Amino acid sequence: MQLSLNSNYSSTLKTTAWVLLVAIALPILVHLAPPFNGIPMGAYLLPMFYMPIVALIAYRLPVALIVAALAPPINFLLSGNPHWGLMGILTFELVIFTLLSYVFLLQGIIKWIAAPLAYLGTKTISSAVLIFIPLIEASPVQFFSTSLSNAVVGIVILFVINVLCLKYLPNQRKEA
């Protein structure tokens, strides 16, 4: 018996693979830059959030969710960054970010600010979850405020990526 993938499934796998590779490589490259004020550049630039929003706009929700769920653990296995607790919360955040972005992208004018809104919503949800599941040593309020104050530049970058992707990338989302 010969196993063959239909071309659509094969194409989705190839797309997911290259998007995942970029999603893994980009944060590693950003973390090669020296920390600023003792804080890794990833906390400022938010590189883990770039490819899920690109995949969501250019491709389909499943591609974006796979990338969001796999990039942090694979990045952790390859580089040891971030530590396991932060990797757990980051994985959770990326999945929530992707789902919130998906919902916001379906909403008329809000789609133009979907990524920044989804990031803010994600941080609110993840900070609330930290009350019940303390994966990191920081208090949920401290985690929320520090994350947002550090991520101002990254939020602006997410906005720019959001707008550029909506404007210039062909939308291939075909939800079944």
C-alpha positions in Angstrom: 0.0 0.0 0.0 1.4 3.3 -1.0 0.8 6.4 1.2 0.3 9.6 -0.8 -0.7 13.0 0.5 -3.0 15.1 -1.5 -1.4 18.2 -2.8 -3.3 20.6 -0.5 -2.2 18.7 2.6 1.4 18.4 1.3 1.4 22.1 0.6 0.1 22.9 4.1 2.9 20.8 5.6 5.6 22.5 3.5 4.2 25.9 4.4 4.0 25.1 8.1 7.6 23.7 8.0 9.2 26.9 6.5 7.1 29.2 8.6 8.1 27.2 11.7 11.8 27.4 10.7 11.6 31.1 10.5 9.6 31.3 13.8 12.4 29.4 15.5 15.3 31.2 13.8 14.1 34.7 14.3 14.1 34.7 18.1 17.4 33.0 18.2 18.9 35.8 16.0 17.3 38.5 18.2 18.7 36.9 21.3 22.2 37.2 19.9 22.0 40.9 20.5 23.2 41.9 24.0 20.6 42.5 26.7 19.4 46.1 27.2 19.3 47.1 30.9 19.7 43.4 31.7 16.6 42.4 29.8 16.9 40.2 26.7 16.0 41.9 23.4 13.2 39.4 22.8 11.2 41.0 25.7 11.4 44.3 23.8 11.0 43.2 20.2 8.6 40.2 20.7 10.0 38.1 17.8 8.0 35.0 18.7 4.8 36.8 17.9 5.7 37.8 14.3 5.3 34.5 12.4 2.0 33.4 14.0 0.4 36.7 12.8 2.0 36.4 9.3 0.9 32.8 9.0 -2.6 33.6 10.1 -3.0 36.4 7.6 -1.2 34.7 4.7 -2.3 31.2 5.3 -4.8 29.4 7.5 -5.5 29.2 11.2 -4.1 25.6 11.5 -0.7 26.7 10.1 -0.6 29.6 12.6 -1.6 27.4 15.6 1.0 24.8 14.8 3.7 27.4 14.6 2.5 29.1 17.8 2.4 25.8 19.7 5.7 24.4 18.4 8.1 27.3 18.1 8.7 28.0 21.8 9.4 24.4 22.8 11.7 23.8 19.8 13.4 27.1 20.4 13.9 26.0 24.0 15.3 22.6 23.0 17.8 24.3 20.6 18.9 27.3 22.6 17.9 26.7 26.2 16.0 30.0 26.1 13.7 30.9 27.6 13.8 28.9 30.9 11.1 26.1 31.1 8.5 28.1 33.1 8.7 31.1 30.7 8.7 28.7 27.8 5.4 27.2 29.1 3.7 30.6 29.5 5.1 31.8 26.2 3.6 28.8 24.4 0.3 29.4 26.0 0.5 33.1 25.1 1.3 32.4 21.5 -1.7 30.0 21.1 -4.0 32.6 22.8 -2.5 35.4 20.7 -3.2 33.4 17.5 -6.8 32.7 18.5 -7.5 36.3 19.5 -5.8 37.6 16.3 -8.0 35.3 14.3 -11.2 36.6 15.9 -10.0 40.3 15.6 -9.0 39.7 11.9 -12.7 38.8 11.2 -13.9 42.1 12.5 -14.0 44.9 9.9 -11.8 47.9 10.8 -10.4 46.2 13.9 -8.5 43.8 11.7 -5.9 46.6 11.1 -5.0 46.5 14.8 -5.6 42.8 15.4 -2.0 41.9 16.5 -1.6 44.7 19.1 -5.0 44.1 20.5 -4.4 40.3 20.6 -1.1 40.9 22.4 -2.8 43.0 25.0 -5.6 40.5 25.5 -3.1 37.7 25.6 -1.0 39.3 28.4 -4.2 40.0 30.3 -5.2 36.3 30.1 -1.8 34.9 30.8 -1.3 37.2 33.8 -4.7 36.0 35.1 -3.7 32.3 34.6 -0.5 33.0 36.6 -2.7 33.5 39.6 -3.7 29.9 39.5 -0.7 28.3 37.9 2.5 30.1 39.0 4.9 29.1 36.2 7.3 32.0 37.0 8.4 33.7 40.1 7.0 37.1 39.3 3.5 38.2 40.6 0.9 38.3 37.9 0.5 42.1 38.3 4.3 42.6 38.0 4.5 40.2 35.1 1.7 42.1 33.3 3.1 45.6 33.9 6.7 44.6 33.1 5.7 42.7 30.0 3.8 45.7 28.6 6.3 48.4 29.5 9.2 46.3 28.0 7.2 45.4 24.9 6.2 48.9 23.6 8.6 48.7 20.6 7.5 45.1 19.9 3.8 46.1 20.0 4.5 48.8 17.4 6.4 46.2 15.3 3.4 43.9 15.5 1.1 46.7 14.3 3.4 47.4 11.4 3.6 43.6 10.5 -0.2 43.4 10.8 -0.8 46.3 8.5 1.8 45.3 5.9 0.6 41.7 5.8 -3.1 42.7 5.3 -2.1 45.2 2.6 0.5 43.2 0.7 0.2 39.5 1.4 -2.2 37.4 -0.6 -4.9 36.0 1.8 -5.0 32.3 1.4 -7.2 31.5 4.4 -9.9 29.1 3.4 -11.5 27.9 6.5 -13.4 24.6 6.2 
